[in-house]
Amino acid sequence: MPLSPGLVIWLAARGHDAVHASAVGLLRAADVEILDHAKRERRTILTADLDYPRLLATTNPESSGLILFRGGNYSDREIEDRLARVFALVPDEEIATSLLVVEKTRIRRRRLPF
């Protein structure tokens, strides 16, 4: 969250097992609850919420991967284009163990835990 639930359809069409937080009863859940759920389910979180990197560092260092969109508002098409680039550049097993910061002009990667 706050990424579009429609992104799940785009991801599923490309072979990813994706769910939106709202679809698993986490619409109004605290960020820590979403992190815990993702860890249990071995899922990577996609978000534009800037609190997640701090939470990973302080409360859940063994979490699953995180893809963070920063630096402005993104249209669904821009998110899809940048995710396609992430998937082309970073192997799935590394996505699952990384914090990937996606910005308008670059993608940065940091291994977890940090």
Secondary structure by P-SEA (a helix, b strand, c coil): cccccaaaaaaaaaccccccccccccccccaaaaaaaaaaacccccccccaaaaaaacccccccbbbbbccccccaaaaaaaaaaaaacccaaaaaacbbbbcccbbbbbcccc
